[in-house]
Amino acid sequence: MKKIILVALFLGAIPGHAEFHQIDITTFGMD
Amino acid sequence: MSVSIKKIAGVESVDVSLKQGLTSIRLKPGNTVGLDQVRKAIQADAFSPREARITAVGELSSSNGKTVFKVAGTGEAFPVEHTPHASWEKEFRRAVEVRGLISAPSNRTELGTLQITEVSEEPRGTK
């Protein structure tokens, strides 16, 4: 299991992989 | 509202300030969360998403003469607002970390336009 997790983390660091790290989104409540 | 967003796979934490009207979402490394997905979760809770300040890793490229930022893990591609004082061409076709502001979409078929504030090399390793 740990090996699988390590491989997944490594794959995430390969150049070309893309993802959002942080999203700060403005929101308004609907009336 | 945070409950719906927290249900999205890949979301690490959600901080909601109703007073400020701001939802801050931190995402796990290796996530495939899309901005459209987040917006729909917010709408499902009867809130209206507006502009989003983002930090994301992806690729800048040119499409039909216009700069586009593609978040490959999600398939989302955001047109980049032209800035006369900055050119992103030297960053094309390599993984970069982009910080910027994505406008609220004007219609349901759009994702919004990205106004880039900072481009840096993709951070190595995980935090």
Backbone of each chain as nested JSON, in Angstrom:
{
  "chains": [
    {"id": "A", "residues": [
      {"number": 1, "name": "MET", "atoms": {"N": [0.833, -1.2, 0.0], "CA": [0.0, 0.0, 0.0], "C": [0.876, 1.262, 0.0]}},
      {"number": 2, "name": "LYS", "atoms": {"N": [1.928, 1.239, 0.863], "CA": [2.81, 2.411, 0.928], "C": [3.498, 2.639, -0.408]}},
      {"number": 3, "name": "LYS", "atoms": {"N": [3.902, 1.515, -1.071], "CA": [4.564, 1.655, -2.373], "C": [3.626, 2.288, -3.379]}},
      {"number": 4, "name": "ILE", "atoms": {"N": [2.362, 1.903, -3.325], "CA": [1.378, 2.451, -4.26], "C": [1.222, 3.953, -4.03]}},
      {"number": 5, "name": "ILE", "atoms": {"N": [1.185, 4.34, -2.756], "CA": [1.04, 5.755, -2.423], "C": [2.266, 6.537, -2.876]}},
      {"number": 6, "name": "LEU", "atoms": {"N": [3.46, 5.949, -2.667], "CA": [4.687, 6.626, -3.074], "C": [4.722, 6.809, -4.585]}},
      {"number": 7, "name": "VAL", "atoms": {"N": [4.284, 5.796, -5.322], "CA": [4.273, 5.892, -6.781], "C": [3.301, 6.981, -7.208]}},
      {"number": 8, "name": "ALA", "atoms": {"N": [2.141, 7.032, -6.557], "CA": [1.134, 8.04, -6.905], "C": [1.666, 9.447, -6.645]}},
      {"number": 9, "name": "LEU", "atoms": {"N": [2.372, 9.635, -5.525], "CA": [2.944, 10.947, -5.216], "C": [4.012, 11.312, -6.233]}},
      {"number": 10, "name": "PHE", "atoms": {"N": [4.825, 10.303, -6.636], "CA": [5.876, 10.558, -7.621], "C": [5.276, 10.975, -8.943]}},
      {"number": 11, "name": "LEU", "atoms": {"N": [4.21, 10.289, -9.343], "CA": [3.558, 10.621, -10.608], "C": [3.015, 12.041, -10.57]}},
      {"number": 12, "name": "GLY", "atoms": {"N": [2.572, 12.469, -9.427], "CA": [2.04, 13.815, -9.318], "C": [3.09, 14.888, -9.506]}},
      {"number": 13, "name": "ALA", "atoms": {"N": [4.378, 14.514, -9.306], "CA": [5.454, 15.494, -9.398], "C": [6.063, 15.537, -10.79]}},
      {"number": 14, "name": "ILE", "atoms": {"N": [5.622, 14.653, -11.69], "CA": [6.204, 14.613, -13.038], "C": [5.761, 15.848, -13.811]}},
      {"number": 15, "name": "PRO", "atoms": {"N": [6.694, 16.566, -14.468], "CA": [6.315, 17.747, -15.255], "C": [5.242, 17.392, -16.268]}},
      {"number": 16, "name": "GLY", "atoms": {"N": [4.269, 18.282, -16.437], "CA": [3.167, 18.022, -17.353], "C": [1.906, 17.708, -16.592]}},
      {"number": 17, "name": "HIS", "atoms": {"N": [2.047, 17.205, -15.386], "CA": [0.854, 16.954, -14.584], "C": [0.326, 18.295, -14.116]}},
      {"number": 18, "name": "ALA", "atoms": {"N": [-0.976, 18.467, -14.186], "CA": [-1.536, 19.768, -13.863], "C": [-2.631, 19.617, -12.833]}},
      {"number": 19, "name": "GLU", "atoms": {"N": [-2.768, 20.584, -11.999], "CA": [-3.799, 20.532, -10.985], "C": [-3.928, 21.904, -10.333]}},
      {"number": 20, "name": "PHE", "atoms": {"N": [-5.084, 22.091, -9.716], "CA": [-5.274, 23.263, -8.881], "C": [-4.682, 22.985, -7.507]}},
      {"number": 21, "name": "HIS", "atoms": {"N": [-4.016, 23.983, -6.927], "CA": [-3.484, 23.86, -5.572], "C": [-4.376, 24.6, -4.588]}},
      {"number": 22, "name": "GLN", "atoms": {"N": [-4.848, 25.759, -5.021], "CA": [-5.642, 26.598, -4.141], "C": [-6.66, 27.363, -4.974]}},
      {"number": 23, "name": "ILE", "atoms": {"N": [-7.9, 27.405, -4.5], "CA": [-8.94, 28.188, -5.163], "C": [-9.624, 29.043, -4.11]}},
      {"number": 24, "name": "ASP", "atoms": {"N": [-9.549, 30.331, -4.268], "CA": [-10.262, 31.26, -3.377], "C": [-11.374, 31.889, -4.204]}},
      {"number": 25, "name": "ILE", "atoms": {"N": [-12.588, 31.476, -3.976], "CA": [-13.68, 31.889, -4.842], "C": [-14.652, 32.774, -4.081]}},
      {"number": 26, "name": "THR", "atoms": {"N": [-14.997, 33.883, -4.7], "CA": [-15.956, 34.805, -4.108], "C": [-17.352, 34.268, -4.337]}},
      {"number": 27, "name": "THR", "atoms": {"N": [-18.168, 34.292, -3.296], "CA": [-19.514, 33.761, -3.429], "C": [-20.518, 34.737, -2.84]}},
      {"number": 28, "name": "PHE", "atoms": {"N": [-21.704, 34.702, -3.376], "CA": [-22.788, 35.516, -2.849], "C": [-23.98, 34.621, -2.616]}},
      {"number": 29, "name": "GLY", "atoms": {"N": [-24.721, 34.889, -1.519], "CA": [-25.898, 34.101, -1.241], "C": [-27.034, 34.563, -2.108]}},
      {"number": 30, "name": "MET", "atoms": {"N": [-27.844, 33.621, -2.561], "CA": [-28.979, 33.963, -3.383], "C": [-30.118, 34.395, -2.49]}},
      {"number": 31, "name": "ASP", "atoms": {"N": [-30.902, 35.383, -2.948], "CA": [-32.05, 35.855, -2.156], "C": [-33.173, 34.843, -2.198]}}
    ]},
    {"id": "B", "residues": [
      {"number": 1, "name": "MET", "atoms": {"N": [-22.357, 25.308, 2.939], "CA": [-21.748, 25.26, 1.602], "C": [-20.476, 24.422, 1.591]}},
      {"number": 2, "name": "SER", "atoms": {"N": [-19.724, 24.44, 2.684], "CA": [-18.471, 23.7, 2.711], "C": [-18.703, 22.198, 2.611]}},
      {"number": 3, "name": "VAL", "atoms": {"N": [-19.88, 21.73, 3.039], "CA": [-20.163, 20.296, 3.006], "C": [-20.129, 19.783, 1.579]}},
      {"number": 4, "name": "SER", "atoms": {"N": [-20.782, 20.468, 0.669], "CA": [-20.815, 20.041, -0.734], "C": [-19.434, 20.051, -1.348]}},
      {"number": 5, "name": "ILE", "atoms": {"N": [-18.664, 21.067, -1.029], "CA": [-17.325, 21.175, -1.606], "C": [-16.409, 20.104, -1.022]}},
      {"number": 6, "name": "LYS", "atoms": {"N": [-16.53, 19.841, 0.263], "CA": [-15.677, 18.827, 0.902], "C": [-15.934, 17.44, 0.334]}},
      {"number": 7, "name": "LYS", "atoms": {"N": [-17.122, 17.221, -0.226], "CA": [-17.448, 15.912, -0.798], "C": [-16.682, 15.657, -2.09]}},
      {"number": 8, "name": "ILE", "atoms": {"N": [-16.16, 16.694, -2.693], "CA": [-15.425, 16.542, -3.946], "C": [-14.086, 15.855, -3.655]}},
      {"number": 9, "name": "ALA", "atoms": {"N": [-13.832, 14.762, -4.355], "CA": [-12.583, 14.027, -4.158], "C": [-11.393, 14.906, -4.536]}},
      {"number": 10, "name": "GLY", "atoms": {"N": [-10.42, 15.006, -3.624], "CA": [-9.24, 15.816, -3.893], "C": [-9.207, 17.11, -3.095]}},
      {"number": 11, "name": "VAL", "atoms": {"N": [-10.316, 17.424, -2.435], "CA": [-10.362, 18.635, -1.62], "C": [-9.753, 18.33, -0.254]}},
      {"number": 12, "name": "GLU", "atoms": {"N": [-8.77, 19.127, 0.142], "CA": [-8.096, 18.911, 1.426], "C": [-8.795, 19.686, 2.539]}},
      {"number": 13, "name": "SER", "atoms": {"N": [-9.133, 20.942, 2.282], "CA": [-9.798, 21.738, 3.309], "C": [-10.603, 22.854, 2.672]}},
      {"number": 14, "name": "VAL", "atoms": {"N": [-11.646, 23.273, 3.387], "CA": [-12.517, 24.349, 2.901], "C": [-12.737, 25.325, 4.048]}},
      {"number": 15, "name": "ASP", "atoms": {"N": [-12.55, 26.599, 3.754], "CA": [-12.768, 27.64, 4.761], "C": [-13.749, 28.643, 4.176]}},
      {"number": 16, "name": "VAL", "atoms": {"N": [-14.913, 28.767, 4.805], "CA": [-15.963, 29.644, 4.28], "C": [-16.142, 30.849, 5.201]}},
      {"number": 17, "name": "SER", "atoms": {"N": [-16.133, 32.028, 4.606], "CA": [-16.428, 33.247, 5.345], "C": [-17.648, 33.897, 4.717]}},
      {"number": 18, "name": "LEU", "atoms": {"N": [-18.809, 33.704, 5.33], "CA": [-20.026, 34.287, 4.779], "C": [-19.985, 35.809, 4.884]}},
      {"number": 19, "name": "LYS", "atoms": {"N": [-19.286, 36.297, 5.9], "CA": [-19.18, 37.744, 6.083], "C": [-18.426, 38.384, 4.925]}},
      {"number": 20, "name": "GLN", "atoms": {"N": [-17.345, 37.724, 4.516], "CA": [-16.542, 38.241, 3.408], "C": [-17.045, 37.752, 2.063]}},
      {"number": 21, "name": "GLY", "atoms": {"N": [-17.896, 36.719, 2.101], "CA": [-18.36, 36.138, 0.842], "C": [-17.233, 35.429, 0.12]}},
      {"number": 22, "name": "LEU", "atoms": {"N": [-16.371, 34.757, 0.896], "CA": [-15.198, 34.118, 0.309], "C": [-15.094, 32.667, 0.764]}},
      {"number": 23, "name": "THR", "atoms": {"N": [-14.861, 31.787, -0.189], "CA": [-14.64, 30.374, 0.099], "C": [-13.228, 30.014, -0.339]}},
      {"number": 24, "name": "SER", "atoms": {"N": [-12.415, 29.575, 0.606], "CA": [-11.029, 29.21, 0.304], "C": [-10.915, 27.694, 0.32]}},
      {"number": 25, "name": "ILE", "atoms": {"N": [-10.443, 27.165, -0.793], "CA": [-10.363, 25.716, -0.944], "C": [-8.916, 25.318, -1.191]}},
      {"number": 26, "name": "ARG", "atoms": {"N": [-8.41, 24.432, -0.354], "CA": [-7.062, 23.91, -0.551], "C": [-7.205, 22.494, -1.085]}},
      {"number": 27, "name": "LEU", "atoms": {"N": [-6.415, 22.165, -2.09], "CA": [-6.573, 20.884, -2.763], "C": [-5.364, 19.99, -2.55]}},
      {"number": 28, "name": "LYS", "atoms": {"N": [-5.615, 18.699, -2.549], "CA": [-4.549, 17.731, -2.307], "C": [-3.662, 17.581, -3.534]}},
      {"number": 29, "name": "PRO", "atoms": {"N": [-2.396, 17.272, -3.332], "CA": [-1.522, 16.979, -4.479], "C": [-2.076, 15.838, -5.309]}},
      {"number": 30, "name": "GLY", "atoms": {"N": [-2.003, 15.974, -6.615], "CA": [-2.482, 14.921, -7.494], "C": [-3.975, 14.945, -7.716]}},
      {"number": 31, "name": "ASN", "atoms": {"N": [-4.65, 16.019, -7.309], "CA": [-6.103, 16.064, -7.474], "C": [-6.477, 16.325, -8.931]}},
      {"number": 32, "name": "THR", "atoms": {"N": [-7.702, 16.023, -9.253], "CA": [-8.219, 16.31, -10.597], "C": [-9.469, 17.172, -10.496]}},
      {"number": 33, "name": "VAL", "atoms": {"N": [-9.494, 18.019, -9.504], "CA": [-10.655, 18.883, -9.283], "C": [-10.676, 19.998, -10.322]}},
      {"number": 34, "name": "GLY", "atoms": {"N": [-11.837, 20.233, -10.887], "CA": [-12.005, 21.295, -11.861], "C": [-12.736, 22.482, -11.257]}},
      {"number": 35, "name": "LEU", "atoms": {"N": [-12.473, 23.671, -11.784], "CA": [-13.14, 24.872, -11.28], "C": [-14.641, 24.8, -11.533]}},
      {"number": 36, "name": "ASP", "atoms": {"N": [-15.021, 24.243, -12.657], "CA": [-16.445, 24.11, -12.97], "C": [-17.141, 23.207, -11.953]}},
      {"number": 37, "name": "GLN", "atoms": {"N": [-16.444, 22.186, -11.515], "CA": [-16.951, 21.263, -10.505], "C": [-17.193, 22.007, -9.187]}},
      {"number": 38, "name": "VAL", "atoms": {"N": [-16.261, 22.853, -8.818], "CA": [-16.391, 23.635, -7.586], "C": [-17.556, 24.614, -7.697]}},
      {"number": 39, "name": "ARG", "atoms": {"N": [-17.661, 25.251, -8.834], "CA": [-18.749, 26.227, -9.037], "C": [-20.1, 25.542, -8.913]}},
      {"number": 40, "name": "LYS", "atoms": {"N": [-20.23, 24.349, -9.478], "CA": [-21.51, 23.63, -9.423], "C": [-21.849, 23.218, -7.993]}},
      {"number": 41, "name": "ALA", "atoms": {"N": [-20.823, 22.875, -7.216], "CA": [-21.061, 22.512, -5.812], "C": [-21.574, 23.729, -5.045]}},
      {"number": 42, "name": "ILE", "atoms": {"N": [-21.022, 24.88, -5.347], "CA": [-21.462, 26.115, -4.696], "C": [-22.901, 26.437, -5.098]}},
      {"number": 43, "name": "GLN", "atoms": {"N": [-23.203, 26.294, -6.375], "CA": [-24.555, 26.569, -6.873], "C": [-25.563, 25.59, -6.285]}},
      {"number": 44, "name": "ALA", "atoms": {"N": [-25.143, 24.359, -6.048], "CA": [-26.041, 23.35, -5.483], "C": [-26.484, 23.737, -4.076]}},
      {"number": 45, "name": "ASP", "atoms": {"N": [-25.673, 24.559, -3.424], "CA": [-26.019, 25.03, -2.086], "C": [-26.685, 26.407, -2.136]}},
      {"number": 46, "name": "ALA", "atoms": {"N": [-27.157, 26.76, -3.298], "CA": [-27.899, 28.019, -3.489], "C": [-27.037, 29.263, -3.281]}},
      {"number": 47, "name": "PHE", "atoms": {"N": [-25.745, 29.139, -3.546], "CA": [-24.863, 30.296, -3.552], "C": [-24.418, 30.562, -4.988]}},
      {"number": 48, "name": "SER", "atoms": {"N": [-23.983, 31.753, -5.229], "CA": [-23.588, 32.145, -6.57], "C": [-22.084, 32.395, -6.622]}},
      {"number": 49, "name": "PRO", "atoms": {"N": [-21.356, 31.561, -7.359], "CA": [-19.909, 31.781, -7.442], "C": [-19.57, 32.962, -8.34]}},
      {"number": 50, "name": "ARG", "atoms": {"N": [-18.582, 33.701, -7.952], "CA": [-18.115, 34.832, -8.757], "C": [-16.677, 34.568, -9.179]}},
      {"number": 51, "name": "GLU", "atoms": {"N": [-15.843, 35.587, -9.142], "CA": [-14.468, 35.399, -9.603], "C": [-13.689, 34.514, -8.628]}},
      {"number": 52, "name": "ALA", "atoms": {"N": [-12.649, 33.86, -9.164], "CA": [-11.86, 32.927, -8.364], "C": [-10.384, 33.246, -8.494]}},
      {"number": 53, "name": "ARG", "atoms": {"N": [-9.726, 33.371, -7.345], "CA": [-8.27, 33.557, -7.346], "C": [-7.66, 32.171, -7.23]}},
      {"number": 54, "name": "ILE", "atoms": {"N": [-6.813, 31.803, -8.163], "CA": [-6.33, 30.426, -8.209], "C": [-4.819, 30.327, -8.207]}},
      {"number": 55, "name": "THR", "atoms": {"N": [-4.356, 29.188, -7.724], "CA": [-2.967, 28.769, -7.874], "C": [-3.049, 27.394, -8.498]}},
      {"number": 56, "name": "ALA", "atoms": {"N": [-2.467, 27.245, -9.658], "CA": [-2.593, 25.97, -10.357], "C": [-1.36, 25.686, -11.187]}},
      {"number": 57, "name": "VAL", "atoms": {"N": [-1.123, 24.409, -11.397], "CA": [-0.034, 23.976, -12.265], "C": [-0.63, 23.525, -13.589]}},
      {"number": 58, "name": "GLY", "atoms": {"N": [-0.048, 23.965, -14.679], "CA": [-0.549, 23.567, -15.986], "C": [0.4, 24.024, -17.074]}},
      {"number": 59, "name": "GLU", "atoms": {"N": [-0.13, 24.184, -18.26], "CA": [0.686, 24.606, -19.394], "C": [0.053, 25.789, -20.11]}},
      {"number": 60, "name": "LEU", "atoms": {"N": [0.894, 26.723, -20.472], "CA": [0.463, 27.844, -21.291], "C": [0.768, 27.512, -22.746]}},
      {"number": 61, "name": "SER", "atoms": {"N": [-0.131, 27.868, -23.615], "CA": [0.094, 27.645, -25.038], "C": [-0.714, 28.657, -25.834]}},
      {"number": 62, "name": "SER", "atoms": {"N": [-0.523, 28.605, -27.138], "CA": [-1.244, 29.52, -28.015], "C": [-2.274, 28.741, -28.813]}},
      {"number": 63, "name": "SER", "atoms": {"N": [-3.486, 29.254, -28.871], "CA": [-4.544, 28.621, -29.637], "C": [-5.258, 29.691, -30.451]}},
      {"number": 64, "name": "ASN", "atoms": {"N": [-5.163, 29.545, -31.779], "CA": [-5.764, 30.544, -32.675], "C": [-5.28, 31.953, -32.361]}},
      {"number": 65, "name": "GLY", "atoms": {"N": [-3.99, 32.064, -32.046], "CA": [-3.399, 33.367, -31.793], "C": [-3.652, 33.907, -30.4]}},
      {"number": 66, "name": "LYS", "atoms": {"N": [-4.322, 33.132, -29.567], "CA": [-4.603, 33.602, -28.207], "C": [-3.952, 32.682, -27.194]}},
      {"number": 67, "name": "THR", "atoms": {"N": [-3.521, 33.254, -26.076], "CA": [-2.876, 32.456, -25.035], "C": [-3.93, 31.721, -24.219]}},
      {"number": 68, "name": "VAL", "atoms": {"N": [-3.643, 30.456, -23.944], "CA": [-4.553, 29.612, -23.184], "C": [-3.777, 28.908, -22.072]}},
      {"number": 69, "name": "PHE", "atoms": {"N": [-4.388, 28.803, -20.9], "CA": [-3.787, 28.052, -19.799], "C": [-4.604, 26.786, -19.616]}},
      {"number": 70, "name": "LYS", "atoms": {"N": [-3.932, 25.651, -19.764], "CA": [-4.641, 24.381, -19.679], "C": [-4.258, 23.628, -18.413]}},
      {"number": 71, "name": "VAL", "atoms": {"N": [-5.269, 23.307, -17.646], "CA": [-5.07, 22.492, -16.45], "C": [-5.315, 21.056, -16.887]}},
      {"number": 72, "name": "ALA", "atoms": {"N": [-4.267, 20.374, -17.291], "CA": [-4.414, 19.1, -17.984], "C": [-5.102, 18.04, -17.15]}},
      {"number": 73, "name": "GLY", "atoms": {"N": [-4.934, 18.041, -15.863], "CA": [-5.541, 17.03, -15.019], "C": [-7.058, 17.084, -15.059]}},
      {"number": 74, "name": "THR", "atoms": {"N": [-7.614, 18.241, -15.446], "CA": [-9.061, 18.407, -15.48], "C": [-9.595, 18.595, -16.889]}},
      {"number": 75, "name": "GLY", "atoms": {"N": [-8.712, 18.903, -17.826], "CA": [-9.159, 19.174, -19.183], "C": [-9.682, 20.581, -19.362]}},
      {"number": 76, "name": "GLU", "atoms": {"N": [-9.637, 21.385, -18.32], "CA": [-10.137, 22.749, -18.424], "C": [-9.058, 23.655, -19.034]}},
      {"number": 77, "name": "ALA", "atoms": {"N": [-9.481, 24.502, -19.936], "CA": [-8.563, 25.436, -20.577], "C": [-9.145, 26.842, -20.467]}},
      {"number": 78, "name": "PHE", "atoms": {"N": [-8.358, 27.755, -19.925], "CA": [-8.844, 29.104, -19.688], "C": [-8.151, 30.082, -20.637]}},
      {"number": 79, "name": "PRO", "atoms": {"N": [-8.916, 30.863, -21.387], "CA": [-8.273, 31.905, -22.179], "C": [-7.609, 32.901, -21.237]}},
      {"number": 80, "name": "VAL", "atoms": {"N": [-6.408, 33.341, -21.614], "CA": [-5.642, 34.258, -20.78], "C": [-5.83, 35.681, -21.277]}},
      {"number": 81, "name": "GLU", "atoms": {"N": [-6.147, 36.554, -20.357], "CA": [-6.346, 37.96, -20.714], "C": [-5.025, 38.554, -21.186]}},
      {"number": 82, "name": "HIS", "atoms": {"N": [-5.098, 39.267, -22.296], "CA": [-3.887, 39.87, -22.855], "C": [-3.411, 41.01, -21.968]}},
      {"number": 83, "name": "THR", "atoms": {"N": [-2.125, 40.987, -21.644], "CA": [-1.536, 42.077, -20.867], "C": [-0.387, 42.662, -21.678]}},
      {"number": 84, "name": "PRO", "atoms": {"N": [-0.48, 43.913, -22.089], "CA": [0.536, 44.507, -22.958], "C": [1.925, 44.567, -22.331]}},
      {"number": 85, "name": "HIS", "atoms": {"N": [2.006, 44.561, -20.992], "CA": [3.307, 44.7, -20.343], "C": [3.961, 43.352, -20.062]}},
      {"number": 86, "name": "ALA", "atoms": {"N": [3.278, 42.275, -20.359], "CA": [3.853, 40.96, -20.067], "C": [3.565, 39.994, -21.202]}},
      {"number": 87, "name": "SER", "atoms": {"N": [4.553, 39.189, -21.541], "CA": [4.369, 38.168, -22.565], "C": [4.701, 36.818, -21.962]}},
      {"number": 88, "name": "TRP", "atoms": {"N": [3.822, 35.877, -22.149], "CA": [4.014, 34.564, -21.537], "C": [4.583, 33.555, -22.523]}},
      {"number": 89, "name": "GLU", "atoms": {"N": [4.952, 33.988, -23.697], "CA": [5.396, 33.048, -24.724], "C": [6.59, 32.226, -24.296]}},
      {"number": 90, "name": "LYS", "atoms": {"N": [7.474, 32.795, -23.515], "CA": [8.673, 32.062, -23.098], "C": [8.308, 30.931, -22.133]}},
      {"number": 91, "name": "GLU", "atoms": {"N": [7.106, 30.956, -21.609], "CA": [6.669, 29.921, -20.67], "C": [5.874, 28.82, -21.373]}},
      {"number": 92, "name": "PHE", "atoms": {"N": [5.645, 28.991, -22.7], "CA": [4.8, 28.042, -23.42], "C": [5.359, 26.631, -23.375]}},
      {"number": 93, "name": "ARG", "atoms": {"N": [4.424, 25.673, -23.333], "CA": [4.724, 24.263, -23.49], "C": [5.685, 23.711, -22.437]}},
      {"number": 94, "name": "ARG", "atoms": {"N": [5.605, 24.223, -21.25], "CA": [6.286, 23.575, -20.133], "C": [5.426, 23.772, -18.887]}},
      {"number": 95, "name": "ALA", "atoms": {"N": [5.568, 22.84, -17.942], "CA": [4.739, 22.895, -16.737], "C": [5.14, 24.096, -15.885]}},
      {"number": 96, "name": "VAL", "atoms": {"N": [4.168, 24.926, -15.562], "CA": [4.419, 26.108, -14.735], "C": [3.34, 26.222, -13.669]}},
      {"number": 97, "name": "GLU", "atoms": {"N": [3.671, 26.946, -12.615], "CA": [2.669, 27.257, -11.603], "C": [2.17, 28.669, -11.872]}},
      {"number": 98, "name": "VAL", "atoms": {"N": [0.884, 28.799, -11.982], "CA": [0.279, 30.086, -12.331], "C": [-0.603, 30.561, -11.19]}},
      {"number": 99, "name": "ARG", "atoms": {"N": [-0.471, 31.842, -10.876], "CA": [-1.397, 32.478, -9.932], "C": [-2.151, 33.545, -10.696]}},
      {"number": 100, "name": "GLY", "atoms": {"N": [-3.441, 33.623, -10.451], "CA": [-4.204, 34.623, -11.176], "C": [-5.649, 34.668, -10.743]}},
      {"number": 101, "name": "LEU", "atoms": {"N": [-6.404, 35.47, -11.469], "CA": [-7.811, 35.682, -11.164], "C": [-8.64, 35.252, -12.357]}},
      {"number": 102, "name": "ILE", "atoms": {"N": [-9.584, 34.354, -12.122], "CA": [-10.472, 33.901, -13.185], "C": [-11.808, 34.598, -13.011]}},
      {"number": 103, "name": "SER", "atoms": {"N": [-12.231, 35.284, -14.033], "CA": [-13.483, 36.026, -13.961], "C": [-14.669, 35.085, -13.904]}},
      {"number": 104, "name": "ALA", "atoms": {"N": [-15.781, 35.59, -13.374], "CA": [-17.007, 34.799, -13.386], "C": [-17.449, 34.635, -14.837]}},
      {"number": 105, "name": "PRO", "atoms": {"N": [-17.832, 33.431, -15.261], "CA": [-18.221, 33.23, -16.66], "C": [-19.479, 34.023, -17.007]}},
      {"number": 106, "name": "SER", "atoms": {"N": [-19.525, 34.504, -18.238], "CA": [-20.677, 35.303, -18.652], "C": [-21.846, 34.42, -19.078]}},
      {"number": 107, "name": "ASN", "atoms": {"N": [-21.547, 33.163, -19.378], "CA": [-22.631, 32.235, -19.686], "C": [-22.223, 30.823, -19.265]}},
      {"number": 108, "name": "ARG", "atoms": {"N": [-23.129, 29.887, -19.385], "CA": [-22.907, 28.539, -18.855], "C": [-21.882, 27.743, -19.637]}},
      {"number": 109, "name": "THR", "atoms": {"N": [-21.605, 28.183, -20.86], "CA": [-20.657, 27.412, -21.674], "C": [-19.221, 27.879, -21.471]}},
      {"number": 110, "name": "GLU", "atoms": {"N": [-19.04, 28.97, -20.785], "CA": [-17.692, 29.505, -20.584], "C": [-17.153, 29.149, -19.208]}},
      {"number": 111, "name": "LEU", "atoms": {"N": [-15.82, 29.151, -19.097], "CA": [-15.183, 28.921, -17.813], "C": [-14.726, 30.23, -17.176]}},
      {"number": 112, "name": "GLY", "atoms": {"N": [-14.606, 31.273, -18.003], "CA": [-14.083, 32.541, -17.51], "C": [-12.704, 32.782, -18.065]}},
      {"number": 113, "name": "THR", "atoms": {"N": [-12.261, 34.028, -17.974], "CA": [-10.952, 34.421, -18.49], "C": [-9.965, 34.546, -17.339]}},
      {"number": 114, "name": "LEU", "atoms": {"N": [-8.737, 34.101, -17.586], "CA": [-7.702, 34.129, -16.564], "C": [-6.831, 35.373, -16.71]}},
      {"number": 115, "name": "GLN", "atoms": {"N": [-6.717, 36.119, -15.634], "CA": [-5.797, 37.255, -15.585], "C": [-4.605, 36.806, -14.74]}},
      {"number": 116, "name": "ILE", "atoms": {"N": [-3.482, 36.585, -15.39], "CA": [-2.311, 36.044, -14.697], "C": [-1.614, 37.13, -13.894]}},
      {"number": 117, "name": "THR", "atoms": {"N": [-1.302, 36.81, -12.634], "CA": [-0.533, 37.742, -11.807], "C": [0.901, 37.261, -11.601]}},
      {"number": 118, "name": "GLU", "atoms": {"N": [1.104, 35.935, -11.691], "CA": [2.452, 35.412, -11.474], "C": [2.606, 34.067, -12.166]}},
      {"number": 119, "name": "VAL", "atoms": {"N": [3.759, 33.858, -12.769], "CA": [4.101, 32.572, -13.366], "C": [5.444, 32.148, -12.813]}},
      {"number": 120, "name": "SER", "atoms": {"N": [5.524, 30.911, -12.337], "CA": [6.8, 30.417, -11.83], "C": [6.97, 28.966, -12.234]}},
      {"number": 121, "name": "GLU", "atoms": {"N": [8.164, 28.459, -12.028], "CA": [8.403, 27.063, -12.372], "C": [7.557, 26.181, -11.48]}},
      {"number": 122, "name": "GLU", "atoms": {"N": [7.165, 25.038, -12.03], "CA": [6.386, 24.084, -11.256], "C": [7.191, 23.68, -10.036]}},
      {"number": 123, "name": "PRO", "atoms": {"N": [6.595, 23.808, -8.833], "CA": [7.342, 23.441, -7.636], "C": [7.697, 21.972, -7.656]}},
      {"number": 124, "name": "ARG", "atoms": {"N": [8.901, 21.643, -7.284], "CA": [9.339, 20.261, -7.281], "C": [8.918, 19.593, -5.984]}},
      {"number": 125, "name": "GLY", "atoms": {"N": [8.523, 18.337, -6.088], "CA": [8.159, 17.588, -4.893], "C": [6.791, 17.989, -4.392]}},
      {"number": 126, "name": "THR", "atoms": {"N": [6.381, 17.41, -3.31], "CA": [5.091, 17.741, -2.738], "C": [5.309, 18.489, -1.437]}},
      {"number": 127, "name": "LYS", "atoms": {"N": [4.298, 19.27, -1.047], "CA": [4.415, 20.071, 0.17], "C": [4.146, 19.213, 1.391]}}
    ]}
  ]
}
